[in-house]
Amino acid sequence: MNKVVWAMLAAMGVATAGGSAFAGAAEPPPPPKAGPIVVDTAAAWTHPPTGIVIPPAIGAFTRTSVSQSDHGLADVSIGYDDNTTRTTLTIYIFRAGWPQAPLWADRLSQVMGMTVQRMGGTLAGTPVFTPFTPTGHASASGMRVVQSAQGGALQATGAVVIPAGNWLVTMRMSSPKFDAAALDAQLAATAAALHVPVPAQPLPAAQPIAPCADALSIKPAKRLNGDDSRASVMMNALLGAALSNAVANADKDDGEKDASPDYADTLCRDPGATPDRALYRRPGDTQHYIIALGDAGVTLEAGPNVLAALKKKPDNFDLHLILFDKILFYQPFKSLPTPEQAMDTLNHEQPQGTSSGTDNVTISL
């Protein structure tokens, strides 16, 4: 077993159990329960982790609900209605993998048709993407996307994505009255009324995601086994725990709530995107990719292990799932796994490591 990893485990207070499982010494808190959050309907509500203030009304929209998923305050939704135009607005605040506007605006554009279909229609034309500068920010890091609908109850649907450090704020709006241009104006006004904390450093200007010039073409990868595999999972879980802890501290520190994530790289979208998922990578990159699952910040990422990345030819590739409040690590590979292997692993294997802060690290080998 890797002695360096054992030393790191001991230094972090991670206890061993039977040589096959490791868990943080502190007892983890009980899991949160999904459901409504009780708030004063006439007062603004502040999202505690981010400091984002959610007003009781935005223009003609009246707040109707505040709720959390079973990931607690790491994934909340706020509902609004405009009863006059029957336009609906939902604001989501969640911690995200790759918290950049272009990727998630692209994903939202691919799932908006599901809303239209539920209302008996289909999308018309192509989605229109518009970068914009969030209120008080220094760069056009946010993005709106709208698209027309036909043949059903809706005339248009659209969304807004605003990065907030390691979090994202998204808005979904659909209307039976407003066409795409009018809905875009409504989205712009709504986004302008929401004050998302200003990042410590200006974020890159958002640009719509473009298709990759060619599809990722790699051979199926073999699995890493034995001590190398165990050491890799432990190292990844510990590094993930350190990252989660740093994020948590930044969220709690009044002066550092807006710590900027490292996501400046431009991504392209591989062919074959569906409403369920899409694969993104840096143009020309065959060593790393991101599979965005759904439209709410969950990513399955594959790439060289942190230490292996220092080698000229990496031989240890990590696969991990980033959820709202934790990171799950799977048995690594000797080379970059195909996207099909990654999805098969997610669907049929149990994670070998989980981290959600230095007080809660679990490793099962």
ROSE-739357 format. One record per atom (N, C-alpha, C): x, y, z. Coordinates in pm, whole numbers, plus 50000, padded with zeros to 5 digits. Atoms other than C-alpha are relative to their C-alpha. Last residue first. Layout:
N
XYZ...
REM end
This chain:
365
499165006950099487954987349852499674985149994500325014249993485485010350026500744992949888499325007550105486685045850101499694985250019500285014449994484595070750298500664993249881499355007250110485685106350376499724985250019500835010750050483495128950590500614993849876500625006849888485235154150811499174988249956498995007649928487635164450532499434992950122499334991749900484695174650318500964991350081500844988149992482135156350106500565009350107499514989149915484185127149986499025011649995500924988749995483175093049857500615010750088499674989249907485365064049751498995011249989499035005049903484955030349585500435010750100498784992049984481795039649397500894994150108500054991649881479415010749328501265008550008499005002049896479264997348976499775009550117499935013749951476454991748724501014997750112501285007049988475085025148602500094986550071500954992549917478105047348666498734991950026499495000049863480535021348533499025006950093500235013649950478405016148222500484998950144501415001149966478335053948172499664986250054500284991249887482125056348190498544998650043499485006349879482605026047967499695008350124500885011349972480295041347705500474992550126501214995149933482195074247728499044988750034500954994950097485355054547643498795005550077501105009150037487785051547928499125006349892501284993249996490995072447916498884990449961500044989650103493875049147988498635006550006498614998350043494875025448269500125010449888499655006950125491465029348435501475002749967499354993050111490335038948785500334990849882498755006850030487765021849010500645006349876500135013750047485135048149086501374993949970498865004750079485125080049292499864985249966499905014549994481995098049418501094995449904499335005450118482135135449494500144985050019498995010349982479685151449737500634996449867499374999249869477185179449800501074989450024500134987049937475695188149462500825001150129501374996849963476995157449283499995013450074500174988349913480315153549105498525002650019501304993550017480825118348969499915011450100500754995849881484375105548935498735007549963501394998150039486505085948691499225003750125501044999149898490285088348729498625001149935501074990650035492825077548474498844998750098500955001549892496195062148566498915010649979500405014049997498795055848295498994997250111500755004249880499635091448189499544985549990501055008950047502235094347908499254994750123500124997450142504525124247967498894991549939499215008450088503855120848336499795003749854498654994450007502605149448553500904992049905500014989250098499005139548477501375006449984499715005650133499675106748658500075010949894498575003250010499925125748987500364994749862499204987949977496525142748954501494997249985499814997749858494925111648800500955011850020498855005149926494415115748429499925003250148498734993950038490915122348301501134994550084498925009750017487255112748328501255007349953498764995350061484405134048461501054988949996499175011949992480755125948531501275003349923499065003950105478945158748592500704987050035499405013049971475855170448782500894995849884498704999449935475185207948751500694987050030499934993449869471445209248688501334997950072499764985850023470765202348320500275007650129501134991149976470745164548292500395014549975501215008249984474065146648317498835009050035500994992649922477025166248182498714992150001501355003550041479695141848067499045007450093501034997849901483095158448100498684995549939501314995550046486175148147908499055001250118500934996149895489915143447949498675003749937499565005049870492905129447763499005002950113500365014249996491795132447399500414993650132499565007249880491725170647390499514985549995498795007750025491445185147037500484991750118499775003650140488935211747143501344992849981499264989350066488555210247522500244995949855498555000849980485915185247618500655012349937499264987850030482155181447650501484997850026498575000749969479915150547639500685012949952499174995750113476135153847656501455000050047498594997249976473465138347875500675005049872499465006049878469795130147929501445004150029500494992949881468275154247675500574994650130501425003249979470615138547416499495008350117500644994849879474025148947276498524996150001500815009949931475435125947007499345004750127501265004250062478315146246869499244990350090499845011550086480925160447112498664996349936500945010949975480315195347249500224988849898500845003050115483215219847263499124988150035500365013950026484785235747568499254999049868501095001450096486665268247625499754985349972499765006650128488845267647935498734999649914499844990450109488195293848203500114993349863500735005850111486825268648451500095009149876499115000150116488995273248758499264993349884499535013250042486445282549021500895001249877500245003750140486275318049158500524986049970498765005550052485935323649531499764994149861500025000050145482725343849569501324994849942501125007850050481955336749931500064998149850499575008750110485455348150024498864991649946499154993050095485025378050254500354991749878500694988450056482025364950442500845007049895499204988149974483765331550490499375012049931500314994749868481165303950503500725013050030501414996549992481115296150130499665006550133500214988050081484905297950111498555004550008499454988749926485145273550400499815013049924500884997149886482795249450225500495012050079501234993750051484735252149900499085003850115499634986450041488025245350079498785007549949499824992249878486465215450254500355014449967501324997449944485165201449927500105008850123500684990450086488605205349770498645003650056499344987149979490325188250064499335010949917500414995149869487785160250047500615013650028501384995250013488345156249674499485005650131499934987250071492085154349735498615005849981499414990249909491485127649997500105013849934501004996749899489085108449773500535010650096501044991750059491495110349480498975004250104499454986950030494425097949687498925009349945499784992849874492385069549832500525014149976501314996449946491085058849491500175008050129500574989550082494595060049343498665004750055499304987549968496135040349628499405011749922500424995749866493495013349588500645013350038501394995650005494015011049211499565005450136500044987450075497805009849238498585005649996499604989049914497554983849515499955013449927499015002049894495614959649299500305012750079500345009349893493824968748976501075000350109498855000449910493704995948709499614991550120500114994849864491004987748457501334999150073499925010649899491624984048083499955006350139498895000049906490435011047845499944987950094500405003449864488235007547538501224998750091500235014249979489875024147236499524997650143498995006649917489495061247166499614985350017499825013850046487675082846910501144993750078498975006749922486235115747038500084985349958500455007749885484125129946757501194993850071500115014350027485555156546529499604992950128499695002150142485425194346498499924985349962498615003750021483695196446835500234997149851499735014350016480315213946824501504997549983500025004450140480315249846951500214984949993499255012250029479365261447300499864996349853500765012450023478045296947314500934988349966500185001950144480525322547451499244987049978500625012350048480575335747807499875000149849501244997450072483015363347897499464987049942499924998950147485625350048138498645003349940500075012950066485115357748508500065001649849500955000850112486285389848670500064986349933499334996750125488165382948994498994998949886498804992649962486705383349344500795004449879498795008049979483365373149200501205008750033498984996950101480355396149253501254991750027498734994649950477615379949461501055001849890499115011349972474405373949259501355005750044498634995849971471925402649281500814987850043499395009249904468665392849110501475003650019500534997349866466745421348948500624991250107499454987449952468895420648634499555003150142498605002249962468075383848583500625012750059500005008249879464355391548587501424997650050500444991649889464715420148340500034992250132498974990049975466795398948100499635008650120498865006649934464385369548131501095010050035500435003349864461405391848050501144993450079500034987449926463235406247749499564997850144498614996549973464035370947631500085013150078499575008349887460355361947671501465003250035500584994449879459405391347449500434992150124499364986949974461825380247178499475006150129498615001949955460755343547201500665013450034499195006850100457015350947190501465000050047498844993250056455225359447512500654991749890500284986850058451675347547583501185006149926500965001550109451705310047659499735013149928501164991150006454935314647858499074996449884500815004350113457895294547984498715008050001501234992650022460715306248212499304994649876500785005850109463625287248365498695007649989501414996250002466225305048575499364993349880500695001450128469675292248669498555004150016501394995549991472015302848947499404998449861500684994450115475215282848957498625004750041501435002150014477585275949244499525005349865500185014450022481335271949281498534996249985498915007649937481755309449236499854985449965499854993749869478325322749135501084992450077499055006649910477905315748765500165007950129499064990549942474695329748609500964992450091498985006349916472595308548372500975010950047498874991349965469295321048226500974991850083499275002049876466585300348056501115010450013498634994949994463975300247784500614998150137499395004549876460585289047657501445004750001498544999749990458295302947392500444994850136499444992950116454735303247259501524999850002498954990149979453425276747496500425006649869500454989249912450095258047500501025011250014500415003749866450875236147200499595012350080500905011549995451505236046827499534995950137501164999950089454565258446828499124987850027500755012649995457445268547050498785001249909501434999750028460095295347007499414986150011500415006850123463505293147170498495000649988501445000750023465405312847432499724992749869500335007850119468895311447583498494999249990501425003250019470415336047828499844991549875500525003050134474065336547937498504997150008501295006850001476085350548225499534997449858499825014049965479825358248230498694992250003501215006650049479525391348044500104984950024499905006150133482195408148254498704992849966499104992550089482545432048550500074994349860498815007450041479635421148768500795007949896498874997449914477205444348947501284993049961500034987549925474105429748785501205001250093500894999949883475025400448562500145013150078499274996949876476765409648233499025000050116500354987449936475155392747933500815001650128499184997049881475835365147679499575013550059499604986149981472855358747446500855001250126499174998049881472085324347300500455014650007499234987750011469195319547053500725002350133499844992049878467855284047021500885012249975498805003949925466895272446672500125008750125498784992550024463565273146491501174994650080499954994650136460455258446649501275008149984499154988350017460225235946954500015004249853498635003250039457275212346975500795012949989499414993550115453885213847140501374994749966500635003650126451485195447372500615006049875501124990950024452375212147702499414998349861500995002549894454565182947810498765008749982500735012250033456295186247472498944996850104500944996950107457245222447546499154987749964501054991649943458805212947878498945002949896500815008849915460735184247715498865007850064501065006250079461905207847439499104990950082501184991349999463795228147695498844994049922501095006149923466165198647749498745008649999500285013650047468815205847483498844993450075500584999150134468845243547533499594986349947501394995749987469325237447905499335001049863500815011249953472455217247830498535003950010500085009850109473925245247620499144988250040500974994350093473095270547892499824990649881501345002949947474875246648129498905007049921500325014249996478105245047929498554997850040500175006050133478175282147839499584985350003501274997550068477405294848194499904993049864499894989550100480295278948382498695001249925501024989549988480145259448706500215011649904499724990750109482175228848594498975011449998498765003750065480535205648850500175008849877499925006650130477805224949025501414995349968498565001850018476565237049362500204991049879499415012949967472925246649323501515000549981498664997049949470585276449306500604986750043499295011049935467475272449090501365005150046498594997149978464975299648997500624988350075499385007549891461625289648849501475003650005498574997749979459435313048644500474991350116499385006049881455985306048503501505002750001498585003250023454005328148265500604994750129499835014449978450225327048304501414995249965499575005750128450115362448157500144984850005500624992650109448065377248441500344993949864501355005150027448915350548696499325007149883500654987850045452645357748681498604995749955501044999950102454045329048885499595014249967500724987350016457235323049082498934998349893501014998450103458895291349213499345013750004500944989849957462165288949403499025002649887500804994350110464395258549377498985009550058501294994349964467215246349602499305005549876500855001150119470195223049558498605004950037499135000750117473185225949795499204999149870499824986650055470705237750059500995000349884500084988549910469665201850117500195013249929498644995249980470875174049887500015012850083499405007849892467495156849928501505002650014499995014250034466095185449722500584992250118498675006050016465205219349864499844985549960499835014049960462105241049841501424995449976498565001749981460915277049820500194985850049499435011549927457425283349683501515001450012501015009649953454975308849540500584988650082499405012549952457045340049474498944990950060500145001549856455055365749280500564986550043499945013649947456105375648928499935000150152501375005349988454925408848784499964986150061500904994750102458295425248851498594995150024499104994550101460215402049081499135004949885500554997250133458285394449399501105005549911501355005950007459035379149740499335002449866501104991149959462755386449684498644993249991501135003350087465455359249680498805008450044501294995949944468705372149829498904997749897500894994850103471875353249735498625002750060500384986349970474125349650041499105006249895499494990550099475755318849890499735014550035498635002650046475525292150161500585010649908498874998849906472575308050347501384997349941499445013550010470125314150058501294999850082498595000750035468485346350179500464985549999499335011549939464705349750173501434999449950498915006150077462955382750107500594988450079498644995149976459735388950297501014993349907499924985850033456005386950223501415005650011500374997750139455805348950201500145014649958501024989649996457765344650523499665003949856499534986350004459715312650468498815009450011500984990649948459215275550541500625013950004499344992149897461475254950315499005010650045500094985349994459495229150120500825005850114501314994449965460675193550070500035015050007500574991650105463635170350032498655005350045501225005150060465145157750353499495009849896501144990950005468725164050453498814993549933500254994450133471025134850534498805009350002501045007550071471905130850901499725006449865501344995749963475215147350994498964991749926500634991350099478405127150949498605004050044501235006150045480015114351271499325009149899501204993249958483515128651288498774992949944500215002349858486405104151254498725006550049499574988849917486135103850878499654997550145501024989749983485645069750725500525010850090499454988849925487905043250580498915010650010500844988050006486855009150458500615010750089500714998750127488774977850363499135012449991499124999550115491544972950619499285002049868499865013150063489064961850883500864999949876500945009949945488114997450961500174987149923500135012150080490635025250918499064990350069499825012649929490235060151064499854988349905500875009950063490755092550877500314986550060500875005949901492235118851109499044989849942501334994250010493585139950825499034993950100499924985649974497205132950918498635006549999499794997849858496485095850942500005014850034501185004449927494995094250595500125002950148501014989750018497835115150454498714996450074499614988649917500365091250605498985011349989500285003449861498545061350459500335011850091501444999149982498575078450118499624996850144500364985849999502315084550141498505001750025499764994549866502865048550240499645014750009499254987650012501205035349920500165006550137500844988050000500005000050000500875012450000
REM end
